[in-house]
Amino acid sequence: MNRKELVRIVNLLNNENGLLENAGVEKIVTIGKGTQTDAIALQFKSAMEQIDDKELTDEVPEDCIDFYEVNLEALKALVKDEPVKEEVKEDKPVKETKAKKKAPAKKPTAKKSAPVKKPTTKKEPVVKKAPAKKKETKEAPTKSVGVIVSILEFIQSSKKPISEESLLEKLVKRFPDRNSESMAKTIKAQIGGKKKPCRMEKERNVSFIFSDKGVICK
């Protein structure tokens, strides 16, 4: 996870007027002791979850939502590290051994020499080497697309007005592991409401036509 981008996203969330206070969340610390990348990411994940619980997702800056959705799996994998206790082994005292008295040296006695045997050469078995395995080249994973980008894609690719229900069905198929209620809130926050132009039109610089049947791109 890119630390520089993470800090930028956290600062956006911290500076959003009254958002964290309304959600009952303290500002995320990015400078000082205990601000490793994983520690900041854990605070960001917790803040986004509490904001979602308070149903304040529509007030979150779009860049924060995109970053959260793209890095959701990495954020879920984060676990608070617990210090590992090192076992200290006590050194056992080495017992001193008393020097043994040397036995008197025995006089060498002449032994009969045994007949010399001719050395026999044994043939060593030939070990066949296994053929080296070819390294498989894995393709680099493509960057995942977020929910907001997908909503815009579905609207632009549709030849007729598309309803919020249809957009949600397409999102559920594309992101089966994500919460459908949360995605429905995102759809309403982006294209719902009576005020026009809607949020997506302002932030993505696009124009839509709204009707009873749904929304379509101009």
C-alpha positions in Angstrom: 0.0 0.0 0.0 1.5 3.4 -1.0 2.2 5.4 2.1 2.2 8.8 0.4 -1.2 8.2 -1.2 -2.6 6.8 2.1 -1.5 9.9 4.0 -3.1 12.2 1.3 -6.4 10.3 1.6 -6.3 10.4 5.4 -5.7 14.2 5.3 -8.7 14.6 3.0 -10.8 12.7 5.4 -9.5 14.6 8.4 -10.2 18.0 6.8 -13.8 17.2 5.6 -15.8 19.7 7.6 -17.4 18.1 10.7 -17.5 14.5 9.1 -15.4 12.7 11.7 -16.9 14.6 14.6 -20.4 13.6 13.5 -19.4 10.0 13.1 -17.8 10.0 16.6 -14.4 9.3 15.2 -11.1 11.0 16.4 -8.8 12.5 13.7 -6.4 10.0 12.3 -2.8 10.6 13.4 -0.2 10.5 10.5 2.8 12.1 12.2 4.7 11.0 15.4 5.2 7.8 17.3 3.3 4.7 16.1 2.5 6.0 12.7 3.8 3.2 10.5 1.9 2.6 7.3 -0.1 -0.3 8.7 -1.0 1.7 11.8 -2.4 4.6 9.7 -4.2 2.1 7.4 -5.9 0.4 10.4 -7.1 3.8 11.7 -8.4 4.7 8.2 -10.3 1.4 7.9 -11.9 1.8 11.4 -13.0 5.4 10.6 -14.6 4.4 7.3 -16.5 1.5 9.0 -17.8 3.9 11.7 -18.8 6.4 9.0 -20.7 3.7 7.2 -22.5 2.7 10.4 -23.6 6.3 10.9 -24.9 6.4 7.3 -22.6 9.4 6.5 -21.0 7.8 3.4 -22.4 10.4 1.1 -20.4 13.1 2.9 -17.0 11.3 2.3 -14.8 12.7 -0.4 -14.9 10.6 -3.6 -11.1 10.0 -3.6 -11.4 8.5 -0.1 -14.2 6.1 -1.2 -12.3 5.0 -4.3 -9.1 4.4 -2.3 -11.1 2.4 0.3 -12.8 0.2 -2.3 -9.6 -0.5 -4.3 -7.6 -1.4 -1.2 -10.5 -3.1 0.7 -8.9 -6.6 0.6 -5.5 -5.3 1.8 -7.2 -3.3 4.6 -9.2 -6.4 5.7 -5.9 -8.4 5.9 -4.4 -6.0 8.4 -4.1 -7.3 12.0 -2.7 -5.5 15.0 0.7 -6.9 15.7 1.3 -8.2 19.2 4.8 -8.1 20.6 6.5 -11.5 20.6 7.9 -12.5 24.0 11.5 -13.8 23.7 12.3 -16.8 25.9 15.5 -16.2 27.8 17.4 -19.4 28.4 19.5 -19.5 31.5 23.0 -20.7 30.9 23.7 -23.8 33.0 27.0 -23.6 34.9 29.7 -25.9 33.5 30.9 -28.4 36.0 34.6 -28.5 36.4 36.1 -31.9 35.8 39.0 -33.0 37.9 42.1 -33.9 36.0 42.5 -37.6 35.8 45.9 -39.1 36.7 47.7 -40.2 33.7 48.3 -44.0 33.6 51.9 -45.0 33.1 52.7 -45.4 29.4 53.0 -49.0 28.4 56.0 -50.2 26.5 55.1 -51.0 22.8 55.2 -54.6 22.0 56.2 -55.8 18.5 53.2 -57.2 16.6 53.2 -59.4 13.6 52.3 -57.4 10.5 49.2 -58.5 8.8 49.3 -59.2 5.1 48.6 -56.1 3.0 45.3 -56.3 1.1 45.1 -54.8 -2.3 42.5 -52.0 -2.4 39.4 -52.7 -4.4 37.8 -49.9 -6.3 34.0 -49.8 -6.1 32.1 -48.3 -8.9 29.9 -45.4 -7.7 26.3 -45.4 -9.0 25.5 -42.7 -11.4 22.9 -40.4 -10.1 20.7 -38.9 -12.7 19.8 -35.2 -12.2 16.2 -34.3 -12.5 15.5 -31.8 -15.2 15.2 -28.2 -14.0 11.7 -26.9 -13.7 10.8 -24.0 -15.8 9.7 -21.0 -13.9 6.2 -20.0 -14.5 5.7 -16.4 -15.4 2.7 -14.9 -13.7 1.0 -11.9 -15.2 0.9 -8.9 -13.1 -2.7 -8.4 -11.6 -4.6 -5.5 -13.1 -5.7 -2.7 -10.9 -9.2 -3.2 -9.6 -11.9 -0.8 -10.6 -14.0 0.9 -7.8 -17.7 1.1 -7.4 -18.1 4.7 -8.4 -16.1 4.2 -11.6 -18.3 1.2 -12.4 -21.5 3.2 -11.9 -20.3 5.8 -14.4 -19.2 3.0 -16.8 -22.6 1.3 -16.7 -24.5 4.6 -17.3 -22.2 5.6 -20.3 -22.4 2.1 -21.9 -26.2 1.9 -21.7 -28.2 2.9 -24.8 -31.4 3.5 -22.8 -32.1 4.9 -19.3 -30.9 2.6 -16.6 -32.5 2.5 -13.1 -30.8 2.5 -9.7 -32.0 -1.1 -9.2 -30.4 -2.2 -12.5 -27.2 -0.4 -11.5 -27.2 -2.2 -8.2 -27.7 -5.6 -9.9 -24.7 -5.0 -12.1 -22.5 -3.9 -9.2 -23.5 -7.0 -7.2 -22.4 -9.2 -10.1 -19.1 -7.4 -10.5 -18.4 -7.1 -6.7 -20.0 -10.3 -5.1 -17.9 -10.0 -2.0 -19.1 -6.4 -1.1 -22.1 -5.3 0.9 -25.0 -4.6 -1.4 -26.6 -2.1 1.0 -23.4 -0.1 1.1 -23.3 0.0 -2.8 -26.9 1.1 -2.9 -26.0 4.0 -0.6 -23.2 4.9 -3.0 -25.5 4.9 -6.0 -27.9 7.3 -4.2 -25.1 9.6 -3.1 -23.7 9.8 -6.6 -26.8 10.2 -8.8 -29.8 10.4 -6.4 -31.4 13.4 -4.7 -33.5 16.3 -6.1 -30.6 18.6 -6.6 -29.3 18.8 -10.1 -26.6 18.5 -11.4 -26.0 15.5 -9.2 -22.7 14.8 -7.4 -21.3 12.5 -10.1 -22.0 15.2 -12.8 -20.1 17.8 -10.8 -17.1 15.6 -9.8 -16.8 13.6 -13.1 -17.6 16.5 -15.5 -20.4 14.6 -17.3 -24.0 15.4 -18.1 -27.0 13.0 -17.5 -30.7 13.0 -18.5 -33.0 11.8 -15.7 -36.5 10.3 -16.2 -38.9 8.0 -14.6 -37.2 5.1 -16.3 -33.7 6.0 -14.9 -30.6 7.9 -16.1 -28.8 8.1 -19.4 -25.7 10.0 -20.5 -26.2 12.9 -22.8 
